C-alpha cells in the first residue's frame, strides 16, 4: 500500500471558496479535488516515455495509473449501470 503524508497549506479565502465550489460541482470532498488537481498538474510536467517494447509500455502504464487516487470502495462500471435510465 502506498504511504501518505499530511500536508498543510494556507490559501486565501477566495481560493478556498473556489476550491470548495469546484469540489461540490464535481461531487467529491475538497481534499480529493485538490489531490486530483495537483496530480494532474504534476503529470503535465513529467517527461513522456516512448514505449518501444513491452517492458517500457508496462512502466509507462504503471506511472500513468499511479497519477490517480486509489478508490477505497468498489465501483459499478457495468454496461447496465452506465446506461441505466437511457431507454436501452
N, CA, C and O atoms as a printed pandas DataFrame, in Angstrom:
     atom_number atom_name residue_name chain_id  residue_number  x_coord  y_coord  z_coord
0              1         N          UNK        A               1    0.839   -1.179    0.000
1              2        CA          UNK        A               1    0.000    0.000    0.000
2              3         C          UNK        A               1    0.888    1.248    0.000
3              4         O          UNK        A               1    1.927    1.285    0.660
4              5         N          UNK        A               2    0.478    2.224   -0.721
5              6        CA          UNK        A               2    1.239    3.464   -0.845
6              7         C          UNK        A               2    1.105    4.289    0.439
7              8         O          UNK        A               2    0.006    4.432    0.974
8              9         N          UNK        A               3    2.221    4.830    0.930
9             10        CA          UNK        A               3    2.158    5.656    2.128
10            11         C          UNK        A               3    1.660    7.047    1.774
11            12         O          UNK        A               3    1.811    7.504    0.641
12            13         N          UNK        A               4    1.072    7.705    2.741
13            14        CA          UNK        A               4    0.563    9.065    2.537
14            15         C          UNK        A               4    1.188   10.002    3.546
15            16         O          UNK        A               4    1.664    9.580    4.600
16            17         N          UNK        A               5    1.179   11.275    3.209
17            18        CA          UNK        A               5    1.727   12.315    4.070
18            19         C          UNK        A               5    0.686   13.417    4.183
19            20         O          UNK        A               5    0.061   13.792    3.191
20            21         N          UNK        A               6    0.504   13.928    5.375
21            22        CA          UNK        A               6   -0.370   15.087    5.558
22            23         C          UNK        A               6    0.415   16.341    5.217
23            24         O          UNK        A               6    1.558   16.502    5.644
24            25         N          UNK        A               7   -0.197   17.223    4.451
25            26        CA          UNK        A               7    0.445   18.455    4.041
26            27         C          UNK        A               7   -0.499   19.602    4.366
27            28         O          UNK        A               7   -1.652   19.604    3.936
28            29         N          UNK        A               8   -0.019   20.558    5.111
29            30        CA          UNK        A               8   -0.845   21.705    5.496
30            31         C          UNK        A               8   -0.413   22.906    4.666
31            32         O          UNK        A               8    0.758   23.286    4.661
32            33         N          UNK        A               9   -1.382   23.499    3.963
33            34        CA          UNK        A               9   -1.099   24.703    3.191
34            35         C          UNK        A               9   -2.123   25.765    3.550
35            36         O          UNK        A               9   -3.260   25.463    3.912
36            37         N          UNK        A              10   -1.695   27.004    3.443
37            38        CA          UNK        A              10   -2.612   28.118    3.683
38            39         C          UNK        A              10   -2.946   28.744    2.345
39            40         O          UNK        A              10   -2.060   29.046    1.546
40            41         N          UNK        A              11   -4.240   28.935    2.110
41            42        CA          UNK        A              11   -4.692   29.542    0.864
42            43         C          UNK        A              11   -5.579   30.737    1.200
43            44         O          UNK        A              11   -6.224   30.751    2.248
44            45         N          UNK        A              12   -5.618   31.737    0.325
45            46        CA          UNK        A              12   -6.505   32.870    0.551
46            47         C          UNK        A              12   -7.970   32.409    0.585
47            48         O          UNK        A              12   -8.320   31.403   -0.033
48            49         N          UNK        A              13   -8.801   33.131    1.292
49            50        CA          UNK        A              13  -10.209   32.762    1.469
50            51         C          UNK        A              13  -10.923   32.618    0.125
51            52         O          UNK        A              13  -11.742   31.715   -0.045
52            53         N          UNK        A              14  -10.618   33.500   -0.831
53            54        CA          UNK        A              14  -11.310   33.410   -2.119
54            55         C          UNK        A              14  -10.936   32.116   -2.853
55            56         O          UNK        A              14  -11.775   31.532   -3.539
56            57         N          UNK        A              15   -9.682   31.665   -2.711
57            58        CA          UNK        A              15   -9.264   30.414   -3.329
58            59         C          UNK        A              15   -9.903   29.218   -2.622
59            60         O          UNK        A              15  -10.296   28.246   -3.267
60            61         N          UNK        A              16  -10.002   29.294   -1.314
61            62        CA          UNK        A              16  -10.663   28.228   -0.562
62            63         C          UNK        A              16  -12.112   28.085   -1.002
63            64         O          UNK        A              16  -12.603   26.974   -1.206
64            65         N          UNK        A              17  -12.791   29.214   -1.147
65            66        CA          UNK        A              17  -14.190   29.171   -1.584
66            67         C          UNK        A              17  -14.321   28.584   -2.980
67            68         O          UNK        A              17  -15.245   27.816   -3.246
68            69         N          UNK        A              18  -13.398   28.943   -3.879
69            70        CA          UNK        A              18  -13.420   28.409   -5.232
70            71         C          UNK        A              18  -13.160   26.903   -5.225
71            72         O          UNK        A              18  -13.819   26.158   -5.950
72            73         N          UNK        A              19  -12.209   26.455   -4.416
73            74        CA          UNK        A              19  -11.933   25.022   -4.306
74            75         C          UNK        A              19  -13.152   24.259   -3.799
75            76         O          UNK        A              19  -13.493   23.201   -4.328
76            77         N          UNK        A              20  -13.800   24.793   -2.784
77            78        CA          UNK        A              20  -14.995   24.139   -2.244
78            79         C          UNK        A              20  -16.107   24.087   -3.278
79            80         O          UNK        A              20  -16.804   23.080   -3.400
80            81         N          UNK        A              21  -16.273   25.167   -4.018
81            82        CA          UNK        A              21  -17.315   25.221   -5.050
82            83         C          UNK        A              21  -17.048   24.198   -6.149
83            84         O          UNK        A              21  -17.946   23.465   -6.562
84            85         N          UNK        A              22  -15.802   24.157   -6.617
85            86        CA          UNK        A              22  -15.464   23.208   -7.694
86            87         C          UNK        A              22  -15.579   21.758   -7.206
87            88         O          UNK        A              22  -16.036   20.888   -7.948
88            89         N          UNK        A              23  -15.172   21.502   -5.982
89            90        CA          UNK        A              23  -15.284   20.149   -5.429
90            91         C          UNK        A              23  -16.754   19.751   -5.319
91            92         O          UNK        A              23  -17.119   18.616   -5.626
92            93         N          UNK        A              24  -17.580   20.671   -4.889
93            94        CA          UNK        A              24  -19.021   20.410   -4.783
94            95         C          UNK        A              24  -19.598   20.094   -6.162
95            96         O          UNK        A              24  -20.382   19.156   -6.309
96            97         N          UNK        A              25  -19.215   20.869   -7.163
97            98        CA          UNK        A              25  -19.694   20.634   -8.530
98            99         C          UNK        A              25  -19.258   19.262   -9.037
99           100         O          UNK        A              25  -19.997   18.602   -9.767
100          101         N          UNK        A              26  -18.058   18.838   -8.650
101          102        CA          UNK        A              26  -17.548   17.534   -9.070
102          103         C          UNK        A              26  -18.114   16.398   -8.221
103          104         O          UNK        A              26  -17.967   15.225   -8.565
104          105         N          UNK        A              27  -18.766   16.754   -7.105
105          106        CA          UNK        A              27  -19.352   15.743   -6.232
106          107         C          UNK        A              27  -18.340   14.967   -5.419
107          108         O          UNK        A              27  -18.552   13.796   -5.103
108          109         N          UNK        A              28  -17.226   15.625   -5.076
109          110        CA          UNK        A              28  -16.183   14.964   -4.299
110          111         C          UNK        A              28  -15.781   15.856   -3.129
111          112         O          UNK        A              28  -16.011   17.064   -3.173
112          113         N          UNK        A              29  -15.186   15.284   -2.085
113          114        CA          UNK        A              29  -14.669   16.108   -0.985
114          115         C          UNK        A              29  -13.568   17.040   -1.494
115          116         O          UNK        A              29  -12.874   16.718   -2.459
116          117         N          UNK        A              30  -13.416   18.168   -0.857
117          118        CA          UNK        A              30  -12.429   19.155   -1.297
118          119         C          UNK        A              30  -11.022   18.566   -1.285
119          120         O          UNK        A              30  -10.209   18.900   -2.147
120          121         N          UNK        A              31  -10.723   17.698   -0.324
121          122        CA          UNK        A              31   -9.404   17.081   -0.255
122          123         C          UNK        A              31   -9.131   16.246   -1.508
123          124         O          UNK        A              31   -8.033   16.297   -2.064
124          125         N          UNK        A              32  -10.121   15.486   -1.946
125          126        CA          UNK        A              32   -9.969   14.671   -3.157
126          127         C          UNK        A              32   -9.808   15.546   -4.389
127          128         O          UNK        A              32   -9.017   15.236   -5.280
128          129         N          UNK        A              33  -10.557   16.637   -4.437
129          130        CA          UNK        A              33  -10.467   17.549   -5.572
130          131         C          UNK        A              33   -9.073   18.169   -5.655
131          132         O          UNK        A              33   -8.489   18.252   -6.736
132          133         N          UNK        A              34   -8.548   18.599   -4.525
133          134        CA          UNK        A              34   -7.216   19.207   -4.501
134          135         C          UNK        A              34   -6.162   18.174   -4.901
135          136         O          UNK        A              34   -5.271   18.480   -5.692
136          137         N          UNK        A              35   -6.254   16.951   -4.362
137          138        CA          UNK        A              35   -5.294   15.908   -4.698
138          139         C          UNK        A              35   -5.330   15.597   -6.195
139          140         O          UNK        A              35   -4.280   15.459   -6.824
140          141         N          UNK        A              36   -6.518   15.487   -6.762
141          142        CA          UNK        A              36   -6.632   15.216   -8.193
142          143         C          UNK        A              36   -6.057   16.367   -9.016
143          144         O          UNK        A              36   -5.376   16.136  -10.015
144          145         N          UNK        A              37   -6.328   17.603   -8.602
145          146        CA          UNK        A              37   -5.814   18.766   -9.327
146          147         C          UNK        A              37   -4.292   18.819   -9.297
147          148         O          UNK        A              37   -3.656   19.088  -10.316
148          149         N          UNK        A              38   -3.716   18.566   -8.143
149          150        CA          UNK        A              38   -2.256   18.579   -8.020
150          151         C          UNK        A              38   -1.656   17.437   -8.832
151          152         O          UNK        A              38   -0.645   17.619   -9.509
152          153         N          UNK        A              39   -2.274   16.263   -8.767
153          154        CA          UNK        A              39   -1.795   15.113   -9.527
154          155         C          UNK        A              39   -1.799   15.405  -11.020
155          156         O          UNK        A              39   -0.830   15.100  -11.716
156          157         N          UNK        A              40   -2.879   15.993  -11.513
157          158        CA          UNK        A              40   -2.968   16.334  -12.938
158          159         C          UNK        A              40   -1.912   17.366  -13.320
159          160         O          UNK        A              40   -1.292   17.263  -14.379
160          161         N          UNK        A              41   -1.709   18.346  -12.469
161          162        CA          UNK        A              41   -0.723   19.400  -12.756
162          163         C          UNK        A              41    0.690   18.831  -12.804
163          164         O          UNK        A              41    1.474   19.179  -13.687
164          165         N          UNK        A              42    1.013   17.957  -11.857
165          166        CA          UNK        A              42    2.334   17.346  -11.847
166          167         C          UNK        A              42    2.530   16.430  -13.053
167          168         O          UNK        A              42    3.631   16.348  -13.598
168          169         N          UNK        A              43    1.480   15.751  -13.467
169          170        CA          UNK        A              43    1.572   14.853  -14.614
170          171         C          UNK        A              43    1.879   15.624  -15.897
171          172         O          UNK        A              43    2.540   15.104  -16.796
172          173         N          UNK        A              44    1.401   16.855  -15.978
173          174        CA          UNK        A              44    1.652   17.675  -17.160
174          175         C          UNK        A              44    3.138   17.950  -17.348
175          176         O          UNK        A              44    3.599   18.128  -18.475
176          177         N          UNK        A              45    3.887   17.985  -16.254
177          178        CA          UNK        A              45    5.300   18.353  -16.338
178          179         C          UNK        A              45    6.229   17.146  -16.427
179          180         O          UNK        A              45    7.442   17.313  -16.551
180          181         N          UNK        A              46    5.673   15.922  -16.367
181          182        CA          UNK        A              46    6.504   14.723  -16.446
182          183         C          UNK        A              46    6.958   14.487  -17.884
183          184         O          UNK        A              46    6.194   14.696  -18.826
184          185         N          UNK        A              47    8.196   14.054  -18.044
185          186        CA          UNK        A              47    8.645   13.729  -19.404
186          187         C          UNK        A              47    7.886   12.518  -19.933
187          188         O          UNK        A              47    7.515   11.626  -19.171
188          189         N          UNK        A              48    7.664   12.495  -21.205
189          190        CA          UNK        A              48    6.950   11.401  -21.843
190          191         C          UNK        A              48    7.901   10.235  -22.093
191          192         O          UNK        A              48    9.016   10.417  -22.582
192          193         N          UNK        A              49    7.443    9.045  -21.751
193          194        CA          UNK        A              49    8.220    7.837  -22.007
194          195         C          UNK        A              49    7.752    7.274  -23.350
195          196         O          UNK        A              49    6.556    7.075  -23.562
196          197         N          UNK        A              50    8.683    7.025  -24.238
197          198        CA          UNK        A              50    8.347    6.416  -25.519
198          199         C          UNK        A              50    8.454    4.906  -25.343
199          200         O          UNK        A              50    9.534    4.366  -25.101
200          201         N          UNK        A              51    7.310    4.237  -25.471
201          202        CA          UNK        A              51    7.280    2.790  -25.274
202          203         C          UNK        A              51    7.747    2.094  -26.540
203          204         O          UNK        A              51    7.051    2.083  -27.555
204          205         N          UNK        A              52    8.939    1.514  -26.464
205          206        CA          UNK        A              52    9.497    0.825  -27.626
206          207         C          UNK        A              52    9.400   -0.685  -27.492
207          208         O          UNK        A              52    9.636   -1.412  -28.457
208          209         N          UNK        A              53    9.053   -1.162  -26.295
209          210        CA          UNK        A              53    8.881   -2.596  -26.093
210          211         C          UNK        A              53    7.869   -2.822  -24.974
211          212         O          UNK        A              53    7.369   -1.872  -24.371
212          213         N          UNK        A              54    7.578   -4.080  -24.709
213          214        CA          UNK        A              54    6.558   -4.434  -23.719
214          215         C          UNK        A              54    6.908   -3.908  -22.327
215          216         O          UNK        A              54    6.026   -3.421  -21.620
216          217         N          UNK        A              55    8.164   -3.995  -21.923
217          218        CA          UNK        A              55    8.579   -3.542  -20.593
218          219         C          UNK        A              55    8.420   -2.022  -20.452
219          220         O          UNK        A              55    7.961   -1.530  -19.420
220          221         N          UNK        A              56    8.807   -1.283  -21.508
221          222        CA          UNK        A              56    8.650    0.170  -21.480
222          223         C          UNK        A              56    7.179    0.561  -21.394
223          224         O          UNK        A              56    6.805    1.482  -20.669
224          225         N          UNK        A              57    6.353   -0.160  -22.151
225          226        CA          UNK        A              57    4.924    0.136  -22.111
226          227         C          UNK        A              57    4.353   -0.145  -20.731
227          228         O          UNK        A              57    3.576    0.655  -20.210
228          229         N          UNK        A              58    4.726   -1.268  -20.131
229          230        CA          UNK        A              58    4.248   -1.596  -18.784
230          231         C          UNK        A              58    4.683   -0.545  -17.774
231          232         O          UNK        A              58    3.900   -0.179  -16.898
232          233         N          UNK        A              59    5.911   -0.053  -17.876
233          234        CA          UNK        A              59    6.400    1.004  -16.994
234          235         C          UNK        A              59    5.587    2.277  -17.189
235          236         O          UNK        A              59    5.162    2.909  -16.222
236          237         N          UNK        A              60    5.375    2.646  -18.447
237          238        CA          UNK        A              60    4.578    3.844  -18.746
238          239         C          UNK        A              60    3.173    3.708  -18.183
239          240         O          UNK        A              60    2.652    4.646  -17.580
240          241         N          UNK        A              61    2.556    2.544  -18.374
241          242        CA          UNK        A              61    1.191    2.329  -17.909
242          243         C          UNK        A              61    1.109    2.412  -16.385
243          244         O          UNK        A              61    0.166    2.999  -15.855
244          245         N          UNK        A              62    2.074    1.836  -15.675
245          246        CA          UNK        A              62    2.075    1.917  -14.210
246          247         C          UNK        A              62    2.222    3.367  -13.736
247          248         O          UNK        A              62    1.522    3.801  -12.822
248          249         N          UNK        A              63    3.143    4.114  -14.369
249          250        CA          UNK        A              63    3.327    5.520  -13.984
250          251         C          UNK        A              63    2.069    6.326  -14.262
251          252         O          UNK        A              63    1.691    7.193  -13.474
252          253         N          UNK        A              64    1.428    6.041  -15.372
253          254        CA          UNK        A              64    0.185    6.743  -15.702
254          255         C          UNK        A              64   -0.886    6.435  -14.665
255          256         O          UNK        A              64   -1.553    7.353  -14.185
256          257         N          UNK        A              65   -1.066    5.183  -14.314
257          258        CA          UNK        A              65   -2.087    4.770  -13.356
258          259         C          UNK        A              65   -1.805    5.332  -11.967
259          260         O          UNK        A              65   -2.743    5.635  -11.229
260          261         N          UNK        A              66   -0.539    5.477  -11.596
261          262        CA          UNK        A              66   -0.184    5.990  -10.274
262          263         C          UNK        A              66   -0.520    7.468  -10.098
263          264         O          UNK        A              66   -0.494    7.978   -8.977
264          265         N          UNK        A              67   -0.831    8.155  -11.182
265          266        CA          UNK        A              67   -1.193    9.573  -11.085
266          267         C          UNK        A              67   -2.546    9.791  -10.415
267          268         O          UNK        A              67   -2.833   10.881   -9.920
268          269         N          UNK        A              68   -3.370    8.752  -10.401
269          270        CA          UNK        A              68   -4.740    8.903   -9.956
270          271         C          UNK        A              68   -4.936    8.297   -8.576
271          272         O          UNK        A              68   -4.337    7.271   -8.252
272          273         N          UNK        A              69   -5.779    8.935   -7.760
273          274        CA          UNK        A              69   -6.003    8.389   -6.418
274          275         C          UNK        A              69   -6.665    7.007   -6.489
275          276         O          UNK        A              69   -7.477    6.736   -7.374
276          277         N          UNK        A              70   -6.304    6.159   -5.552
277          278        CA          UNK        A              70   -6.882    4.823   -5.487
278          279         C          UNK        A              70   -8.207    4.896   -4.737
279          280         O          UNK        A              70   -8.293    5.526   -3.684
280          281         N          UNK        A              71   -9.227    4.257   -5.274
281          282        CA          UNK        A              71  -10.532    4.243   -4.622
282          283         C          UNK        A              71  -10.550    3.162   -3.552
283          284         O          UNK        A              71  -10.006    2.074   -3.741
284          285         N          UNK        A              72  -11.178    3.475   -2.434
285          286        CA          UNK        A              72  -11.263    2.531   -1.330
286          287         C          UNK        A              72  -12.591    1.786   -1.334
287          288         O          UNK        A              72  -12.906    1.074   -0.380
288          289         N          UNK        A              73  -13.369    1.943   -2.394
289          290        CA          UNK        A              73  -14.668    1.290   -2.470
290          291         C          UNK        A              73  -14.865    0.743   -3.883
291          292         O          UNK        A              73  -14.274    1.247   -4.838
292          293         N          UNK        A              74  -15.703   -0.296   -4.011
293          294        CA          UNK        A              74  -15.938   -0.844   -5.345
294          295         C          UNK        A              74  -16.755    0.120   -6.208
295          296         O          UNK        A              74  -17.572    0.889   -5.699
296          297         N          UNK        A              75  -16.525    0.067   -7.502
297          298        CA          UNK        A              75  -17.232    0.914   -8.450
298          299         C          UNK        A              75  -17.967    0.008   -9.431
299          300         O          UNK        A              75  -17.378   -0.914   -9.995
300          301         N          UNK        A              76  -19.263    0.276   -9.631
301          302        CA          UNK        A              76  -20.036   -0.491  -10.594
302          303         C          UNK        A              76  -19.877    0.159  -11.960
303          304         O          UNK        A              76  -20.519    1.166  -12.260
304          305         N          UNK        A              77  -19.020   -0.422  -12.777
305          306        CA          UNK        A              77  -18.787    0.127  -14.109
306          307         C          UNK        A              77  -19.371   -0.783  -15.190
307          308         O          UNK        A              77  -18.912   -0.801  -16.332
308          309         N          UNK        A              78  -20.395   -1.536  -14.793
309          310        CA          UNK        A              78  -21.021   -2.429  -15.760
310          311         C          UNK        A              78  -21.796   -1.622  -16.802
311          312         O          UNK        A              78  -22.199   -0.488  -16.544
312          313         N          UNK        A              79  -21.995   -2.204  -17.956
313          314        CA          UNK        A              79  -22.750   -1.555  -19.029
314          315         C          UNK        A              79  -24.141   -1.160  -18.530
315          316         O          UNK        A              79  -24.643   -0.082  -18.851
316          317         N          UNK        A              80  -24.753   -2.041  -17.748
317          318        CA          UNK        A              80  -26.114   -1.780  -17.255
318          319         C          UNK        A              80  -26.144   -0.517  -16.387
319          320         O          UNK        A              80  -27.069    0.287  -16.505
320          321         N          UNK        A              81  -25.141   -0.333  -15.515
321          322        CA          UNK        A              81  -25.140    0.845  -14.651
322          323         C          UNK        A              81  -24.813    2.115  -15.416
323          324         O          UNK        A              81  -25.325    3.187  -15.094
324          325         N          UNK        A              82  -23.965    1.999  -16.425
325          326        CA          UNK        A              82  -23.580    3.180  -17.209
326          327         C          UNK        A              82  -24.764    3.717  -18.010
327          328         O          UNK        A              82  -24.974    4.927  -18.098
328          329         N          UNK        A              83  -25.535    2.795  -18.591
329          330        CA          UNK        A              83  -26.638    3.212  -19.462
330          331         C          UNK        A              83  -27.998    3.143  -18.789
331          332         O          UNK        A              83  -29.024    3.238  -19.463
332          333         N          UNK        A              84  -28.023    2.981  -17.471
333          334        CA          UNK        A              84  -29.302    2.880  -16.756
334          335         C          UNK        A              84  -30.136    4.139  -16.981
335          336         O          UNK        A              84  -29.630    5.257  -16.880
336          337         N          UNK        A              85  -31.407    3.948  -17.284
337          338        CA          UNK        A              85  -32.334    5.054  -17.459
338          339         C          UNK        A              85  -32.255    5.737  -18.819
339          340         O          UNK        A              85  -32.832    6.809  -19.002
340          341         N          UNK        A              86  -31.556    5.140  -19.767
341          342        CA          UNK        A              86  -31.424    5.744  -21.093
342          343         C          UNK        A              86  -32.264    5.042  -22.147
343          344         O          UNK        A              86  -32.105    5.273  -23.345
344          345         N          UNK        A              87  -33.166    4.178  -21.679
345          346        CA          UNK        A              87  -34.086    3.538  -22.611
346          347         C          UNK        A              87  -33.506    2.404  -23.414
347          348         O          UNK        A              87  -34.047    2.037  -24.456
348          349         N          UNK        A              88  -32.423    1.851  -22.948
349          350        CA          UNK        A              88  -31.844    0.720  -23.677
350          351         C          UNK        A              88  -32.340   -0.579  -23.110
351          352         O          UNK        A              88  -31.964   -1.647  -23.592
